[in-house]
Amino acid sequence: MIKFFKKLFRHKHNSKDSILIGVNAIQCKECEKWYKGVELYEIFSQGPKRGLVLKYDKENETLLINEDMLMRALQLVTPLQKPRKLKILSYEEWRSF
């Protein structure tokens, strides 16, 4: 998170793409996109205090995916996307679809 703030303060804000939120707070589209990337990283990170989307099944050596949280991650990137059912396809299935 510290890297985020360092990058935020080094970033030159383009006034036409920025919105003044308060006395010293500026929100620009580039910073918003970058923060979404940080959020996605946090969502998909694994660890004892994380695991919102992914869990690992050691017995079957398989990643388990929380469908609702994966849909929320997709909506973070594409806000107008309505919640839908998800299906994971292999590369061969993807190509033949």
N, C-alpha and C positions, 0 to 999 in steps of 0.2 A: 504494500500500500504506500510505503514511503516513496518508492520509485514513481508511483502514479503522481504524487504531489510534486516531485522534482520535475517530472516531464510537464505537468500542468503549468508550473510557474516559468519554465523555460520556453514554453510554446508561445509564439507570437499570435495573438488573437486578431483575426481579420474582422474589422468592425461591421462589415456588411453581413457576415455570417455569425455574429455574436449577439447575444441578448444580455442586457444589463439586468441582473436579478436584484441587486441591492447596492449598497454604497461601494463595496470593493469586490463584489462577486460577478464574474462574467462566465457565461455558459456559451461555448461555441460548438458548432457541429462536429468539428474534428475531435474535441475533447470528449464529447458525448459518445462518439463512435469508439474512441479509445477506451473509455470507461466500460462500455458494453463488452469489449474484449476482455477486460479485467474480470468483469462479472462472470462471463462464460468460462474463463479459466477457473475461477473459484467454484463454479457449479460442477465442473467436470473433474476437479482435483479429488484425489482419493486420500484418505487418511482417517485417523481415529475420530476427529471432530468434523469430518466432511462426509462425503458419500451421499450427496443429495440425489445424484443421478446414477452413479455407478457403484456396484458392489462386486466383489470377486468371490465366486464359488470355487474354492480350492479343490474340492473333491472332483468336480467335473471340468476344472480349468476353464471356466466360462465367466465372462463379464455379464452381470445382470443389470438391466437398464430399467429405471423407474420411468414408465411411459408418460405419466403426468408431468414430471419434472423435465423430461426431454422436450415435451411439447411447450412448456413454459420457456425453455431456452430458445427454441425456434421462434417463439413469439417475441422474445427479447430482440432478436435480429430482424424479424418481420412482424411488426406490431399489428398489422391488419389481418394476419393469419388467424382464422378461426380454429378453435380446438378440434382436432380430428384424431381418428385412430391412426396409429403408426405401425408400419411393418418393416422389419429389417430384411433386406435382400442381399444375396450373395452377388458378386460381380457378374457372374454368368446370368443370373436372374435379371439383374439390372439392365444388361445389354439386350436381353431378349424381350423386355417389357415394351 
